[in-house]
Amino acid sequence: MFPVVRVGDKTTHGGMVLAGSGTMTFANIPVARKGDKVSCPIPGHGPTTIIEGNPNYLDNGIPVAFHGHKCACGCTLISSLPAAQVG
C-alpha cells in the first residue's frame, strides 16, 4: 500500500500540499484529499488542486490522496511517510 499524503508533503514539480482535512489526521498532520490545494512553482502553473484520491479511503465522502496521485498541473504527490499495510 502506498503511503498517505499530508499537508506539507512535496510534489514532483517542487511544490507542496497546502490544505487538507479538518477532521482526519495521520501522525497529527491533516491528510490531503481530492480537491485540496497544492502549490506549484513552475511558471504558469501557480496554485493547483489534487485531482486523484483513493475511493476506498474516504474523509467525509472525499477520497484521500496517496503517494503517486496527480494534481491538475500534472505533478505527482510524494508522501513523506514510509509505505505501510492498512487493514
Helices and strands as residue ranges (DSSP letters): E 10-11, E 25-26, E 29-30, E 37-38, E 48-49, E 54-59, E 62-64, E 77-78
